[in-house]
Structures are given as C-alpha cells and as structure tokens.
Amino acid sequence: MTTPRVLLTGGSGLLGSKLQTLLPGIDAPGTEAFDVRDLPGMETYFAQHPADVLIHAAAITSPPLVEEDPAPALDTNVIGTANVVKLCAKHGIRLVYISTDYVFSGENGPYSEEDPVFPVNKYAWSKLAGECAVRLYDNSLIVRTTFGPDEFPYPKAFADQWTSRESVSAIAAKLVPLITGDAIGVVHVGGPRRTVLEYARSLDPSKEIGEIRRDEVGFPVPRDVSLNLDRYERLVGAADE
C-alpha cells in the first residue's frame, strides 16, 4: 500500500508540530513558502511539491484576540480556508480540516456531528465559516476537536465549562488514523466529558491550578462543548479490524 504524500498547513503550531513527529516525511512548509492567504503562491508551491492529502491546521486561534480584532481571522480562517478548498478541488487532493468544538452554542452538550451549530464568539464563527467552505468539497473531512499543551500553561482553569479537551499529544495520536484513512464528512475527536479544571488537573495532579468562572473573562465562553465520539470510535474500530 502506497503511503500518501501529506501536506500540512500550520506546521509551526501546537498540533502541527506534534503531527510532524508522528508522521515522518510530512511536508510542512512555513508561511513564507505556503501562505493560505495567497492562492497563486500556493499553486506555485504545490506544482513543485504535490501531495495526496492536505491537513489544514493553520488558523488564528485566540478567542479574545479575534473578539478584539477579527480581521486576521477573516484573512486566515475564512479566506485562507476557502483558498485551501480551491487548491484541493482543482488537484483532487483529500482535505482534512481541523475545526473546533466552539462551533456549538454550549447549551446541549455532548454534541454529535449532526447537532445544530451556533457559535457564541467571533473566533468560532470564523472556524464555522471555514467549515462552510470545506463542505463545498466532497473529498474532505472536518475534524472538530479541542486540545492544549501537554502541560497546562495557566494558573487557573474554568470550573464551569464542560469539554472533551485532551493534551495535544493525545489528540495528535488520535488524528493519525483519520489522516491516513479515507473517511469524509464530519467527525468529533476528543476525550471524556469533564470540566476544563478537571482536564487541567489531570495533566499534572501535583500542580496547583485554581478556579475561574466563564463570566470572569472578557469574551463569550460556551458552557458545555463536550463531544459525542461515537463516529470516531466506529471509524477507528473499522480501521483496526
């Protein structure tokens, strides 16, 4: 079986860096070589470095920064994703788009892939706009997930937000069979339902992590964006058989 040639955007990011350690030979050009905001430049790069699969992980990911100034997210998360879709459609590349659990309102978790989406902040709207572009291309997989560094980087964590977040190492490992497989559509990837505080403390039980509430921050935070993982389990189980 031929190993697919994989092109990765966002290779310098948290998830992209980890995927490169799990998928040797992955092509992860920097923004200067492959800028999703520059479709002609993307075409030039692809002509010299063709691929079978494109993992689109590049994004502006900070909710408070996007809330304050959405322009960079419009350029990268919306227009950039549309450019990626155009490139993949033109060359018949399978597209794997990394989206977010924040596309949901947070009122009725855990969410399945078929549940209605309704973001509560501008970052999530920009990622949902990316999903809309990806949905126009049949040979694509939208991965809704949530992750953080292997060590929790903050002194406090939300005690009143429910999540399926896991460490980036755990999520990257779960993504590998999806990247090397042929699933299309939408799939949720994550861990057990718990509060962000419980997740943070699970990474290092010896570390003191305090509590913070959603209404103490300056941007909207959904209450429960935990994910139903049944489809992922079916896909990975079928791949293992």
Salt bridges, closest charged atoms under 4 A:
ASP35 OD1 - ARG37 NE 2.94
GLU43 OE2 - LYS90 NZ 3.45
GLU43 OE1 - HIS91 NE2 2.82
ASP52 OD1 - ARG5 NH2 3.14
GLU131 OE2 - ARG144 NE 2.90
ASP150 OD2 - LYS18 NZ 3.69
ASP160 OD2 - ARG213 NE 3.75
ASP160 OD2 - ARG214 NE 3.59
GLU166 OE1 - LYS174 NZ 2.76
ASP224 OD2 - ARG193 NH2 2.85
